[in-house]
């Protein structure tokens, strides 16, 4: 988890309606790629 604001941005967070079809996998992939670049830059 990058932030603790998920409940404010995603109404299904930790609810029974939080199902795979509601997730934005393309956006998640972009976030993971960006965080990976940041972490890689910090470690080097």
JOBELRA-V510535 format. One record per run of one state. SS is the DSSP state (hx for helix, st for strand, lp for the rest). FROM is the first residue (numbers start at 1). TO is the last residue. If there is no record, write none. Layout:
SS;FROM;TO + SS;FROM;TO
//
This chain:
lp;1;5 + hx;6;9 + lp;10;19 + hx;20;22 + lp;23;24 + hx;25;43 + lp;44;44
//
